[in-house]
Amino acid sequence: MANPYTQIFAAKGTVGFTLAGLVSRLPLSMMGIGIITMLAQSRSSYGLAGGVAAAFTLASALLAPQVSRFVDRFGQSRVLPVAAALSLLGTSALLVSTHWQAPDWTLFAFAILAGCTPSMSAMTRARWTELYRGRPELKTAFSLESVFDEICFIVGPPIAVGLSVGLFPEAGPLAAAVCLAVGVTAFVLQTRTEPPVKPAETVAPGSVLRYPALRVLIAALAGMGVIVGTIDVVSVAFAEAEGRPAAASLVLSLYALGSCIAGLAFGAVRIGLPLPKLFLIGAGMTAAGTLPLLFAGGISSLAVMMFLSGVFFAPTMIVALSIGEVAVPPSKLTEGLTWLTTGLGTGVAAGAAVSGGVVARFGVPAGFTIALAAGALIVGVAVWGYRGLSRIESRGEPAVAAAPRAEDVSAVTVQN
């Protein structure tokens, strides 16, 4: 049987935009930890470092969907260079302000400007969708993209930290800026695979948040993000409590490895179940995977449980994004995909913050209860939204909160 991953690269230009997209999305995993490491060294304040990094993360979460909205309206080649230039300007100013010991308020201001970073994972998925909409190859492409996301968050932070510690404090964020500049430039130069801009008269009005199905998916992915954020924090605390702090990196790597392997396998097989049913199953398995974490008796058992828990993450994420592809009109695709990844990222930040407080007050084992609660949330959202998601897939068109006007009907029809 032919390798499905080989088949998706049969279309011309796919290798080029995939590699460029991989390089250009690295900054998202490097900037937050890079800012923390940079300011912890140069200002000797973890409080300030965490605050500035949080400002960048929040700005990215809020601005990325707006950038994607402009991309849907005007095209990738016109919007991405502007967004990347603003982000690079903010990053450069942040590095200069750090080096020259500028007032603290300047760090927050420039971190927010640096948050104009476009969601390059959404941009690459939009290109895959344009090539393979309504075909089995799209699930394989989305599976590969999810694995690339995992890889970025495995290799990005160590690179940023290593450069800032080994060379000079600003080296980590500087490397992230270089990746963004090189990656975005290479990406937009490949116009062959760029999704065409839809005519203005066919663009659906308003924000994609008006589509109930998308809101269901955002809520579910936010819950998945809480699990990831909790696992990140509690694994470190668990390893420190066991007297083996270095083992935290191994535990987290095994979680990501389980997710990567499952994602690749999921993209290589053809499953006859409808996407909403797969999402319901994935939500249940993701939630179930958090339960054994409460009973970890040591680093070895925690590592095994992390690997098994990670197995369910990528497939559920892939299914959610696949449903998202038909939950919004084609003219809103990039914005819709960006909101999904934004929901995930927001959940990661919330999970890290809440679990950190729980661990500090109630101890390490209590931290895993946050992941368990998030799993229950995911299942609840999946069950509650199942009927609506099933209706979308069966009809092949996104449902809106209110019935569209007659002149907007053509704007909300999804071509499958």
SVG drawing of the C-alpha trace seen along z (x, -y; Angstrom):
<svg xmlns="http://www.w3.org/2000/svg" viewBox="-33 -54 61 56">
<polyline fill="none" stroke="black" stroke-width="0.4" points="0.0,0.0 1.3,-3.4 2.6,-5.7 -0.1,-8.3 2.5,-10.9 4.3,-10.4 1.0,-10.9 0.2,-14.3 3.6,-15.7 2.9,-14.7 1.4,-18.1 4.0,-20.7 5.1,-23.2 4.0,-21.2 7.5,-20.4 8.5,-24.0 5.6,-25.6 5.7,-22.8 9.4,-23.4 8.9,-27.2 5.9,-26.8 7.9,-24.6 10.7,-27.2 8.3,-30.2 6.2,-28.6 9.3,-27.9 9.2,-31.4 5.9,-30.7 7.5,-28.0 10.8,-30.0 9.7,-33.5 7.9,-33.0 10.6,-30.9 13.2,-33.1 11.8,-36.2 11.8,-34.6 15.4,-33.4 16.6,-36.8 15.0,-38.9 15.8,-36.5 19.5,-36.9 19.6,-40.6 17.1,-42.0 17.4,-39.2 13.6,-39.2 11.4,-36.2 8.3,-38.3 9.1,-40.8 10.2,-38.1 7.0,-36.2 4.9,-39.3 6.5,-40.3 6.3,-36.8 2.6,-36.7 2.0,-40.0 3.5,-38.5 1.4,-35.3 -1.8,-37.2 -1.1,-39.6 -0.4,-36.7 -3.7,-35.0 -5.7,-38.1 -3.9,-39.4 -3.3,-36.2 -7.0,-35.7 -7.2,-39.3 -4.2,-38.8 -5.8,-35.7 -9.0,-37.6 -7.0,-40.0 -5.3,-37.1 -8.7,-35.7 -9.7,-39.1 -6.5,-40.2 -4.3,-37.1 -1.3,-35.6 1.3,-37.3 -0.1,-40.8 -0.7,-40.4 2.0,-38.1 4.9,-40.4 3.3,-43.3 2.4,-41.2 5.8,-39.7 7.5,-43.1 5.5,-44.5 6.4,-41.5 10.1,-41.8 10.0,-45.5 8.6,-44.8 11.1,-42.0 14.0,-44.2 12.8,-47.0 12.4,-44.6 15.9,-43.3 17.4,-46.8 15.4,-47.9 16.6,-44.9 20.2,-45.4 20.2,-49.1 18.2,-48.7 15.2,-50.8 12.3,-51.3 10.2,-48.2 7.1,-49.6 8.9,-49.6 9.4,-45.8 5.6,-45.3 4.8,-47.6 7.3,-46.0 6.3,-42.5 2.7,-43.3 3.9,-44.6 6.0,-41.4 2.8,-39.5 1.7,-40.4 3.3,-37.1 0.9,-35.4 -0.3,-31.8 1.8,-30.0 0.4,-26.7 -3.0,-28.0 -1.5,-29.4 0.0,-26.0 -3.2,-24.2 -5.1,-26.6 -2.8,-25.7 -3.3,-22.0 -7.1,-22.6 -7.0,-24.4 -5.3,-21.4 -7.2,-18.6 -10.6,-19.9 -13.1,-17.0 -10.4,-14.3 -8.8,-11.8 -5.4,-13.3 -6.5,-16.3 -6.6,-14.3 -3.1,-13.0 -1.8,-16.5 -3.5,-17.8 -1.9,-14.8 1.5,-15.8 1.0,-19.4 0.0,-18.4 3.2,-16.4 5.2,-19.4 3.5,-21.5 4.6,-18.9 8.2,-18.9 8.4,-22.7 7.4,-22.7 10.0,-19.9 13.0,-21.6 12.1,-25.3 12.4,-25.9 15.7,-24.1 17.2,-26.1 16.0,-29.4 17.2,-28.7 20.5,-27.2 21.3,-30.2 20.4,-32.8 22.4,-31.0 25.3,-29.9 25.8,-33.1 24.1,-36.2 20.7,-36.9 19.1,-38.3 20.3,-35.4 17.1,-33.2 14.5,-35.8 16.9,-37.0 17.1,-33.4 13.3,-33.3 13.1,-36.6 15.5,-35.2 13.4,-32.1 10.3,-34.2 11.9,-36.5 13.4,-33.6 10.4,-31.4 7.7,-33.9 9.8,-35.3 10.3,-31.8 6.6,-31.0 5.1,-34.0 7.5,-33.7 5.7,-30.4 2.7,-31.8 1.8,-28.6 0.1,-27.1 -1.3,-30.2 -5.1,-30.0 -6.9,-32.5 -8.7,-35.4 -12.4,-35.0 -14.4,-37.9 -15.6,-40.4 -19.3,-39.8 -18.9,-36.1 -17.2,-36.7 -19.4,-35.8 -20.1,-38.7 -18.9,-39.1 -16.5,-37.0 -16.2,-33.2 -17.2,-33.2 -20.8,-33.5 -20.7,-29.9 -21.8,-27.7 -19.9,-24.6 -16.6,-26.6 -17.3,-27.8 -17.8,-24.1 -14.4,-23.2 -12.7,-26.2 -14.0,-25.3 -12.9,-21.7 -9.4,-22.6 -9.1,-25.1 -9.7,-22.2 -7.1,-20.2 -4.7,-23.1 -5.4,-23.1 -4.3,-19.5 -1.0,-20.3 -0.3,-23.3 -1.0,-21.3 1.2,-18.5 4.1,-20.9 4.0,-22.5 3.1,-19.4 5.7,-17.2 8.4,-19.6 7.1,-19.8 6.8,-16.1 10.4,-15.5 11.7,-18.1 9.8,-16.4 11.4,-13.1 14.8,-14.7 15.3,-14.2 14.5,-17.6 16.3,-16.7 13.9,-13.9 11.1,-16.3 12.4,-16.8 12.3,-13.1 8.7,-12.8 7.5,-15.7 9.3,-14.4 7.6,-11.0 4.2,-12.8 5.1,-14.6 6.5,-11.4 3.3,-9.5 1.3,-12.3 3.6,-12.4 3.5,-8.6 -0.3,-8.5 -0.7,-11.5 1.4,-9.9 -0.4,-6.6 -3.8,-8.3 -3.0,-10.1 -1.9,-6.9 -5.1,-5.0 -8.6,-5.3 -11.3,-5.2 -14.9,-4.9 -16.5,-6.6 -17.9,-10.2 -15.7,-13.0 -18.1,-14.0 -18.2,-10.4 -14.4,-10.3 -14.2,-13.6 -16.5,-12.2 -14.4,-9.1 -11.2,-11.1 -12.6,-13.5 -13.5,-10.5 -10.1,-8.9 -8.3,-12.1 -10.2,-12.6 -9.6,-8.9 -5.9,-9.4 -5.7,-12.0 -7.0,-9.6 -3.9,-7.3 -1.8,-10.4 -3.3,-10.7 -1.8,-7.4 1.8,-7.9 4.2,-6.5 7.5,-7.6 9.2,-9.0 9.2,-5.7 5.5,-5.2 4.7,-8.8 6.8,-8.6 4.8,-5.5 1.5,-7.2 2.5,-10.3 3.4,-8.4 0.0,-6.7 -1.8,-9.9 -0.1,-11.7 -1.3,-9.0 -4.8,-10.4 -3.9,-14.1 -2.8,-14.4 -5.6,-12.4 -8.3,-14.3 -6.6,-17.6 -6.5,-16.4 -10.2,-15.5 -11.1,-18.9 -9.3,-20.8 -10.8,-18.6 -14.3,-19.5 -13.2,-23.1 -12.4,-23.0 -16.1,-22.5 -17.5,-24.4 -16.8,-27.8 -17.1,-29.1 -14.1,-28.8 -13.8,-32.6 -13.2,-32.4 -11.0,-29.3 -7.7,-30.8 -9.4,-32.9 -11.4,-29.8 -8.3,-27.6 -6.4,-30.3 -9.2,-30.6 -8.9,-26.9 -5.1,-27.0 -5.7,-30.2 -8.1,-28.3 -5.5,-25.6 -2.8,-28.1 -5.1,-30.0 -5.9,-26.8 -2.1,-26.0 -1.5,-29.3 -4.5,-28.9 -3.6,-25.4 -0.1,-26.4 -1.2,-29.3 -4.0,-27.4 -2.0,-24.2 1.0,-26.1 -1.2,-27.7 -2.8,-24.4 0.6,-22.7 2.0,-25.5 -1.0,-25.4 -2.1,-21.7 0.9,-19.7 2.0,-18.0 -0.6,-15.2 -3.4,-17.8 -2.1,-19.5 -3.1,-16.6 -6.8,-17.1 -6.7,-20.2 -6.0,-17.9 -8.8,-15.6 -11.3,-18.5 -10.2,-19.7 -10.8,-16.2 -14.3,-16.2 -14.9,-19.6 -13.8,-18.3 -16.2,-15.3 -19.0,-17.6 -18.4,-20.0 -18.1,-17.1 -21.4,-15.5 -23.2,-18.8 -22.0,-19.8 -22.3,-16.4 -25.6,-16.9 -24.6,-20.3 -21.3,-18.9 -23.1,-15.9 -25.5,-18.3 -22.6,-20.3 -20.8,-17.2 -24.0,-15.7 -25.1,-18.9 -21.6,-20.1 -22.3,-23.6 -21.6,-25.7 -24.5,-26.5 -24.7,-30.1 -26.3,-31.5 -29.0,-33.2 -30.4,-32.3 -28.4,-34.1 -30.0,-36.6 -30.7,-35.3 -27.9,-37.3 -25.4,-35.6 -26.4,-32.1 -23.6,-31.7 -21.2,-33.0 -21.8,-30.2 -21.8,-27.2 -18.8,-24.9 -17.5,-23.2 -16.6,-19.6"/>
</svg>
